[in-house]
Amino acid sequence: MSFRTHVLACMFGMGSWVAINGMWVELPLIVPYIPESWHLPAYLTVLIQVANVGPLLVTLLHRFRPGVVNERSVIYAIAAVGCLACLLLAFLWHYTVEVAGGPHSVPLLALTFFLSVVDCTSSVTFLPFMMHLESHYLTTYFIGEGLSGLVPALAALVQGVGVVHCHNATQKDNGTRVNASEAGLTLELEAHYQPANFSTQTFFIFLTTMMVASMWAFHLLNRHPSVRQEHMGNGYLAGQKEEPGLRLQSPLEPKPMITPVNCHQGEQRSAFGTGTYSTTEMLFIFVVLAWVNALTNTVLPSVQTYSCLPYGNKAYHLAAAMGALANPLACFIAMFVPIRSLMLMGFLTLTGTSIGAYIMFIAAMSPCPLLVHSASGTVLIVAAWILFVLTLSYVKVIIGVILRDEGHSALVWCGAVVQLGSMLGALTMFPLVSVHSLFTSGDPCNTRCPL
């Protein structure tokens, strides 16, 4: 194994979702200056789902026009679009345009849509490209994909995003501003958000730098002499034509490195990939993949503020940061303990789903959930988020490793199912959160819950 290739694979993976993850963590500093205000998350959710036209187009071309899609060219194109969109956001995010008689953040929304297309399409291009390298580099790629959420979150913490302080409210009395408690009035607190340590423009330039680094890493994975040797060692020549389409089986696709104990050597149990797994087992794997990505990418993140903020801003920031750290940690564990048991996969999925159900229950009780006045409540919700991300991230990596051994076509379908699961999760949660308002947020300073 080459340390250089591991670093490049990790940097390549970081470019997969870093732009959209960065947009989400920067929202508290963006919304006060745009006319959409806190309706922006709803707009972003819709834009990201519409952007799934990118992976849909790539998948259909692979299926019905084999050989038409040049994988490397597509990756270069979307990486360049991502770099340009991030750079333009740094200078145009606060501009508005008159539409239908009112101001709207057209540059922000348009550029965010392009970033969404880039990140969504990466699921069906970046992941299959890793087929050209040895399987252990796929786990490193997943570590990079996890860091695409962690690094922007840490940058936002350094920036001071969302840090709130509560101060006594003041009121005007005959033109004079007085302290409410000194005037004998009902004491109320006002939320004052701490000024950022650096600007939103600087943050977007930082994201642009990460996108450029990812693009450069991809270029080196294609062109660096030592990596080219690893391409050749794996049966792939750098620059050779991609596998023609989503064939069910290809003689170029390698056999699994580890054959499951329930599969006799040489037996073709299905027509998918190498035939290592039966049709029922492959269906189980893809259903689990869609379910896990729906939970981790859209369903639970859409209620994270409702589940954490009642316990305080510190609980929210700890859950967000430690949850983001749990993702690459799970990938790191999978690098050394790649257990491909479908039984374990099902157990971990059930465990992660149960923890997710607890988080959803707490979110539904917002702004006064269980143990809201107790430190144990804070510990429980932070631990729940860490374990939720840790268990289901491990499941996602193991599925990726399994499908990698099934061939290039399996990884294309892997990316497509990831986006399908995320889309179904978003379409389910959007009306519940944004239309029917089933979840209630509290005032960070004035919410009073019974003891």
N, C-alpha and C positions, 0 to 999 in steps of 0.2 A: 504494500500500500504506500502511496506517495502522500506525504504530508501536504505538499503543495496542492495536489489535486483535491484533498479534503478541504483545504481553505477556500479554493476556488468554487467547489461545489456548494459550500456553505454561503459564500458571498452571492453566488448565483441564486440560491434559494431565497435569500433575503429580499431580492427584488420582486418576488412573486406577489406579495400583498402589502408591501411597506407603504405604498402611497395611500391606499384607502384606510389602512390602520392608522396612519398618521393623521388623516383627515378627521377620523372619529375622535382621537384623543385631543385634537386642537379645537373641537367645537366650542368649549366654554369661552375661548378667546375670540371666536369668529362671530357667534350669534349676536352679541351686543351691537355689532356694527352693520348688520345687514337687515333688510326689511322683512325677510322670512322669519327672523328670530328663531325661537325654539321649534318652529315647524320644519326647520332645515333637516333634522334627522329623518323625518318622514319622506321628504324629497329625496334624500340620499338613498333610502331603502328602495324606493321605486326606481331610481336611476340605475342602481346596481343590478336590480333584477332585469331591467330592460337591456342592460349591457351583456346579458347572457346570450344575446344574438351572436356575439363573437365566438364563444366555444361551440355554440350550436352549428354555426356555419362551418367551422373547422371539422367538427365530427361528421357532418353530413358529406363534406367533400372527401374525407377519408373513406367513408363508407360507399359512396356512389360514384366518385371519380378518383379511383386509386391512382396514386402517383402524381396527382396534380399539386398537392400541397408540399412545398419544400419547407420542411420543419425549421431548418436553420434560418432561412430567409424570413419566415413569419416571426421568429423570436427576435431577430435583429430589428424588424419593423416595429413590433409592439414595444420593445425596449426603448427605441428612439422616440416613439410617440409618448411614452411615459416620462422620459427625461424632459422633453419639450413642454409637456402639459404641466409638470411640476414647476418648471422654471417660470412659465407664464403665470401660474397661480401666485407665485411669490410677489408679483407686481400688479396683478389684476383682480385679486380675490375680493377686494372691497368695492369695486366699481359696480354701478347699477345701470339698468337700461329701462326706459319707460315701455311697458308692455300692458296692453288692455287698460290704460288709464292709471297705472300705478307702477312704482319702481320695483324692479326685480333684479336679483343677482345673476343675471344671464351669464357673464363670464365665469363666475364661480361654478354654476350648475353645468355649463357646457364642458368646461375643463374637467370637472369631476366625472362627468359621463365618459370622457375619453380615458381617464384613469381607471374607471370601472371596467371598460372594455379590455384594457391592457391586463388588469389583474385577473379578471374572469377568464380571459383567453389563455393566461399562463397555466391554468390548470390542465389544459389539453395540449400544451406545447412544451412547457418546461419539464413536466414530469416524464412524458415519453422520451424526451431527449436524454434523460439519465439512463435510458436503456443502453446507450452506447458505452457506458462505463460499467465497471464491476459493481456487483449488487451492494457492497458495503458503502459505496459512495451515495447510494440512494438515501440511506439513513442520515448521512451528513447533510444531504439536501433538505431533508425534513427538519433537521436542527436549524438550518438557515431559514426555512419557512416559519419556524416558531419564533426565531429572532426578529422576523419582520414585524411581529407584534410587540415584542419586548423592547426593542431599541427605541421606537418612537414613544412608547409609554415612559421609558426612563428619561428620554429627552424632555417630554412634557412635564415630568416631575421636577427636573432641574429648572425648567422654564417657570414653574410655579402655577401650572394650570389648575384652576378650580379650588385654590386654597382660599377658604372663607373665614372671616373673623366677624363675630357678632358684637355690635356696639349698641349702647342705649339709644333709643330713638329720640329725636328732638322734634318739637312742634312749634309752630309760630303762634305766639300769644301777643296780640297787638303789635305785630311786626317784629317782635323779639323772639329769637330762637332760644328755647329753654330746654333743660334736661327733663324728660318725662317724669322720672322718679322724684326729682327735686320739686316739681310743680304739683306733686300729689296726684298725678294722672296714672292711669293704668300703664304699667311698665310693658313696653314692647321693645323688641330688639330688631335691628336692621342688619341685614347681611351685607358685608363689605368684602368684595373679592380683592385679594392681594394683587397688586400690579405684577405683570409678567417680568421675569428677569431678562428676557430678550423677546424681540417682536415676532409676530406671526410670519412676516416676510423672511426673517432669519430661519425660522423653523422649516418653511417650505424649501428654502435653499439647501438646508440640511437634507431634506428628503430627496432633492434633486441629486445631491452628491451620492447618496446611497443608491439611487437608480443608475447613475453613471458607473459606480463601482460594480454593480451587478452586471451591467452590460459588458464592461471590460472583462469581468470574470468569465462570462460566457464566451467572449472572443478568445481568451486564453485556453479555455476548455476545448475549443475547436482547433487552435493554431499552435499552441505551445508544443515543442517537440516531445517532451516527456509524456504529456497527456496523449499526444497522437500515438505514441507507442502503446499506451493502455487501450486506446481504441482498437488498435490492431490486435493486441493480445486478447481482446474480447470478441474478435471476429468481425469487427467493424472498422472500416477505413475512414478516417476523417475526410469528409467531402464526398463519400459515396452516396448514391441515391437512396433515399429513404425507402423503407419497406412499403411496397405498393398497396396501400390501403389497409382496411381493417379486415384482413383475412382471418378466418377462424384458426388457421394453423399455418406456420411458416417454417420451412426447413432451416432458416437462419436463426430462429429463436432458440436460445439455449435451454437445456433441460434444467429443472430445479436443482439448486445446490444441495438442498436437503429434501429428500423424498419423504412425505408423510408416512407414518407407520401403517396406516390403513390402506396404503396403495401398493400393490405388487408391482415390482419393477417391470417396465415394458408394457403394462396394461394401460390401454386408452379408456379412461372412464367417462370421457365426454369429448365432444368435437371442439370445445373451446380451448384455445391456446395449445399447451402441451398435453392436455388430457389428464393432468395429474389429479384434478378434482372432478367429482361428478357434477352433473347439471344442478342437482339440488344444493350441493355445497357451494357452487359458484353463485347461485341465486341467493343463498344465505349470506355470503360474503358481500355481495353488492347491496342487499337490503340493509345490512348492518352499516355499511359504508355511508349510504344515504342518510340513515337515521342518526348516526353519530355526527355527521357534518351538519345536519339540520339543527341538532341540539347545540353544538359548540360554536357554530358560525352565526346563527341568527336567533334561534328560539330563546336561549338563556341570556345572551348578550343584550337582547332587547329589554330585559327586565333587570339588568344588573344594578342600575341606579335605585330601583324600587326595593331590591333585596338588601342593599348595603347602606344607602344613605341614612335610613332611620337609626342606624347604630353610630352615625357620625362620619365626618369626612375622612378621618383617619382610617376607619374600617373600609370605606370605599376605595381609597387609594391603595391600601394594603392588599385588598382582594384583587384589584385590577393589576397591580404590579406583580404580586406573587403568582396570580393566575397566568400572567404572561410568561413568567419565568418557568412555570410548571410545564409549559408546552415543549421548549427545547430540552428540558430535563428529561421528559418522557422519551424524547427521541434519543437522547444520550444513553438512557438505560436500554432502549431497544437495540442500540449498536452492540452492546455486550451481552444482552440477554434476549435474543430474538426468538421467543417462543411462538411457534406457528400453529399451536393447537387451536382448533376451532372451538373446542370446549372452553378453553381459557378465554378466547375472544368473546364468546357468549356470556361468560360469567362477568368479565370486566365491563361489557356493555350494559348488563343488567345492574351492576353496581353503580356505574356512572349515571345511568338513568335514574336510579333511586335517589342518588345525591342531588341530581338535577330536579327531581320532584320536590325535595325538601326546599331547595332554593326557590322554586316556583311558588311553593306554599308560603314562604316568608314574604315573597314579593306581593302576593295576593293580599296579605295582611297589612301591607304598608298603608299609612305611616306608623302604625303601632303594632309591630310584629311581636312574636314571643321573645321574652328576655331582653326587651329593648332597653331596660334600665340596668342591665347586668353586664359585667365584663365577659361573662361566659357566652352571652349572646353574640358579642363581637367575635370572640374566638371561634365559635361554631360556624358563623357565616363565612369568615375568612378561610377556615379549614375546609369548609364545604366547597368553596370555589377552587381551592388548590387541588383537592382530591378529584373533583369533577373534571377539571382540565387534564390532570395527570393521567387518570385512567383512560379517558376517551382518546387522548392524544396518542397513548401507547397503542390503542386499538387501531387508529388510523395508520400509524407507521407500519405495524405488522401486516395490515391489509395491503399497503403499498409494496412491502417486500414480497408478499405472496404473489401479487399480480405482476410484479417485475419479472419473476421467474416464469410467469405464464406468457411473457412476450410483449413486444411493443404495442400490439393492438389492445392487450389487456390494460396497459397503462393509459392509453387514449380513453378507453371506456371508464377507467378509474377517475380520470379528470372530469369526464362528462357527468358521472354519477355524483361526484362531489358537488358540482354546480347545481345539479338537479335537486339534491337534498337541501342545499342551502336555499335555493329558490322556493321550494315547498315550505320550508320553515318560515321564510320571510313573508310569504303570502298568507300563512296562517296567523302569524303574530301581528302583522301590520293592522288589520281591522280591529283586533282585540285591544291593542295598545293605543293606536292613533284615532280610530273611528268610534269604537264603543267605550273607550276610556275605562276598561275594567280594572286598571291599576291606578292607584292614587299616590301622588308624591306629596311629601310634607314640606313645610317651610324649614330651612336648615336652622333657623334661630327661634322660631315661635311655636313649633308643634308641641303640644302638650299631650302626653299619653298617660292613662291611669296607671297607678302603681300596682 
